[in-house]
Amino acid sequence: MGKSTETFSKKEREKKKLKKQQDKKEKSDDRKINAVKGQGLADMMAYVDGNGNITSVPQEPGNRKKVAVQDIQIGTPKQAEVEVETVRKGTVTFFNESKGFGFIKDLQTQESVFVHINSVAFAVKENDKVTFEVEPGQKGPTAVKVLKAN
């Protein structure tokens, strides 16, 4: 006679599988038995009191506040625009004429801003006082419309 091909681990897997199926069936039967059926609309209603809390009891008609439909805001309100100073003042801290780029130190924020020769309308030298506008560039803020300050 041939040996059984079932090993100990196969038997254990089968036992776990059967146990899992039985547990699932028991949970399903338990849900069916304990299910609350036949709830009316009144049992499912929720009310909001004067403080904005959810309750199961309706508020008295005398305590209700009148709210205009136009005053209800759905979503988040738009953010107010912040006025940003577009023209800044600064000093050229470094400029390489052969490569055509340099950096301007903003006098107000003390940050270094990249500048390219195409954005400059005059011959730039280090320590020149300039006015400029900032635009986002590929690697950070970039100075554009650079003019010599008076």
ABEGO torsion letter per residue (X at the ends): XBBBABBAAAAAAAAAAAAAAAAAAAAAAAAAAABBBGBBAAAABBBBBAAGBBBABBBBAAABBBBBAAABBBEBBBBBBBBBBABBBBBBABBBAAAGBBBBBBAAAGBBBBBBAAABABBBBBGBBBBBBBBBBAAEBBBBGBBBBX
